[in-house]
């Protein structure tokens, strides 16, 4: 058995984008045992994925922050006797920690702070030179793993589907009606579509579609966003707050009963587009609508599933992607009016009826 360890990334969407590279490594040889190290919050993204044999939780900012915790972790990794480690993460700290695990082969992109720790490195084309999925696939292709397939998948278990159904029944949501999921949050404020736009969109769709329910999804930290939306719509009885009520797996279960999912460039958007249908006749195939302003669909747009990207206008002096964390204009998101999204939703729902 040839044991390989991948040191993966920190965010849901980013981990999904590494799956094509993981599949390339796994399928290169029949005897490969593939393990992935990543923070616990991203673990669920790779569970049930046939390309991954073992998931190892590592979080240098939390559970493995202290020197003692790191020493214990290094000791445990040594016992696993990996033949090779490939670094997807750019962190020099991680490269050093895993280099101390006595793994003979250490490979990744060449960077000034880490190349001395690597036994083999590939010239770095730059993280914004291509789509993130292609960026990691290029790395493993250059390292000798030839598969070039760009698709990625997220799998949901029967137990998670059952829990999702129970949650919908708790809110008395009929899965036969139209269900629209909204994710108003983001890990960076400029990526958020204005809350009053969500309110306008809900009001417009409610006026046109008789049997429709709106589910607001997200983390517990995004509950205030959901509350603001619900308190300001015309038909509160049609809008339900699921923030903090789902895991990544049960959120995937919710999406199996969803017609349309609307979000900025976020983890839930990518999770929805990557969703694998356990039974195509039993579940819906949601349309994932991504609302993009400061980020580029060419770098972080969905690549799998049923999706559509709507882009806002950008001013002449705006770069793409934008890294102006102090921006107060948000023209790129404010220019993406509710009427544009409404038109897209209306057309899709009408197509589903025909």
ChimeraX attribute file (.defattr): number of C-alpha atoms within 10 A of each C-alpha:
attribute: neighborCount
match mode: 1-to-1
recipient: residues
	/A:1	10
	/A:2	13
	/A:3	16
	/A:4	21
	/A:5	25
	/A:6	24
	/A:7	21
	/A:8	21
	/A:9	22
	/A:10	16
	/A:11	17
	/A:12	21
	/A:13	23
	/A:14	18
	/A:15	21
	/A:16	25
	/A:17	29
	/A:18	22
	/A:19	25
	/A:20	23
	/A:21	29
	/A:22	24
	/A:23	24
	/A:24	21
	/A:25	25
	/A:26	22
	/A:27	14
	/A:28	13
	/A:29	12
	/A:30	9
	/A:31	11
	/A:32	16
	/A:33	18
	/A:34	22
	/A:35	20
	/A:36	22
	/A:37	19
	/A:38	21
	/A:39	20
	/A:40	15
	/A:41	14
	/A:42	21
	/A:43	19
	/A:44	17
	/A:45	22
	/A:46	21
	/A:47	18
	/A:48	14
	/A:49	16
	/A:50	10
	/A:51	21
	/A:52	19
	/A:53	16
	/A:54	14
	/A:55	19
	/A:56	16
	/A:57	16
	/A:58	22
	/A:59	17
	/A:60	16
	/A:61	9
	/A:62	10
	/A:63	13
	/A:64	17
	/A:65	12
	/A:66	11
	/A:67	9
	/A:68	10
	/A:69	14
	/A:70	17
	/A:71	14
	/A:72	11
	/A:73	17
	/A:74	17
	/A:75	14
	/A:76	12
	/A:77	17
	/A:78	14
	/A:79	10
	/A:80	12
	/A:81	16
	/A:82	21
	/A:83	15
	/A:84	18
	/A:85	25
	/A:86	24
	/A:87	24
	/A:88	21
	/A:89	18
	/A:90	17
	/A:91	14
	/A:92	15
	/A:93	13
	/A:94	17
	/A:95	24
	/A:96	14
	/A:97	15
	/A:98	21
	/A:99	17
	/A:100	15
	/A:101	20
	/A:102	18
	/A:103	18
	/A:104	13
	/A:105	15
	/A:106	22
	/A:107	22
	/A:108	29
	/A:109	25
	/A:110	17
	/A:111	15
	/A:112	8
	/A:113	12
	/A:114	18
	/A:115	18
	/A:116	12
	/A:117	17
	/A:118	21
	/A:119	12
	/A:120	15
	/A:121	21
	/A:122	16
	/A:123	11
	/A:124	14
	/A:125	13
	/A:126	9
	/A:127	12
	/A:128	14
	/A:129	12
	/A:130	15
	/A:131	19
	/A:132	21
	/A:133	24
	/A:134	20
	/A:135	21
	/A:136	24
	/A:137	27
	/A:138	20
	/A:139	23
	/A:140	25
	/A:141	16
	/A:142	15
	/A:143	17
	/A:144	11
	/A:145	20
	/A:146	16
	/A:147	19
	/A:148	15
	/A:149	13
	/A:150	17
	/A:151	18
	/A:152	26
	/A:153	21
	/A:154	23
	/A:155	21
	/A:156	23
	/A:157	14
	/A:158	12
	/A:159	12
	/A:160	19
	/A:161	21
	/A:162	14
	/A:163	17
	/A:164	24
	/A:165	19
	/A:166	13
	/A:167	17
	/A:168	18
	/A:169	12
	/A:170	9
	/A:171	15
	/A:172	11
	/A:173	21
	/A:174	15
	/A:175	19
	/A:176	11
	/A:177	15
	/A:178	18
	/A:179	23
	/A:180	23
	/A:181	24
	/A:182	25
	/A:183	26
	/A:184	23
	/A:185	27
	/A:186	19
	/A:187	11
	/A:188	10
	/A:189	14
	/A:190	25
	/A:191	22
	/A:192	23
	/A:193	28
	/A:194	18
	/A:195	16
	/A:196	14
	/A:197	17
	/A:198	22
	/A:199	18
	/A:200	19
	/A:201	20
	/A:202	26
	/A:203	16
	/A:204	16
	/A:205	18
	/A:206	18
	/A:207	12
	/A:208	10
	/A:209	13
	/A:210	10
	/A:211	12
	/A:212	21
	/A:213	25
	/A:214	24
	/A:215	23
	/A:216	24
	/A:217	26
	/A:218	26
	/A:219	16
	/A:220	13
	/A:221	10
	/A:222	19
	/A:223	19
	/A:224	12
	/A:225	17
	/A:226	24
	/A:227	14
	/A:228	13
	/A:229	21
	/A:230	22
	/A:231	12
	/A:232	14
	/A:233	20
	/A:234	16
	/A:235	14
	/A:236	15
	/A:237	11
	/A:238	18
	/A:239	24
	/A:240	20
	/A:241	21
	/A:242	23
	/A:243	22
	/A:244	13
	/A:245	15
	/A:246	20
	/A:247	16
	/A:248	22
	/A:249	22
	/A:250	22
	/A:251	22
	/A:252	26
	/A:253	27
	/A:254	26
	/A:255	29
	/A:256	26
	/A:257	25
	/A:258	26
	/A:259	23
	/A:260	24
	/A:261	26
	/A:262	25
	/A:263	26
	/A:264	25
	/A:265	30
	/A:266	25
	/A:267	20
	/A:268	26
	/A:269	25
	/A:270	29
	/A:271	27
	/A:272	31
	/A:273	26
	/A:274	25
	/A:275	22
	/A:276	19
	/A:277	18
	/A:278	14
	/A:279	9
	/A:280	10
	/A:281	8
	/A:282	10
	/A:283	16
	/A:284	17
	/A:285	21
	/A:286	22
	/A:287	23
	/A:288	27
	/A:289	26
	/A:290	24
	/A:291	26
	/A:292	26
	/A:293	28
	/A:294	25
	/A:295	21
	/A:296	17
	/A:297	20
	/A:298	15
	/A:299	18
	/A:300	21
	/A:301	23
	/A:302	29
	/A:303	18
	/A:304	17
	/A:305	20
	/A:306	16
	/A:307	21
	/A:308	16
	/A:309	16
	/A:310	15
	/A:311	18
	/A:312	17
	/A:313	16
	/A:314	16
	/A:315	8
	/A:316	6
	/A:317	6
	/A:318	14
	/A:319	13
	/A:320	15
	/A:321	15
	/A:322	13
	/A:323	12
	/A:324	11
	/A:325	9
	/A:326	8
	/A:327	11
	/A:328	9
	/A:329	9
	/A:330	19
	/A:331	17
	/A:332	21
	/A:333	22
	/A:334	16
	/A:335	15
	/A:336	20
	/A:337	16
	/A:338	20
	/A:339	13
	/A:340	12
	/A:341	19
	/A:342	16
	/A:343	11
	/A:344	14
	/A:345	21
	/A:346	14
	/A:347	11
	/A:348	14
	/A:349	15
	/A:350	9
	/A:351	9
	/A:352	9
	/A:353	6
	/A:354	5
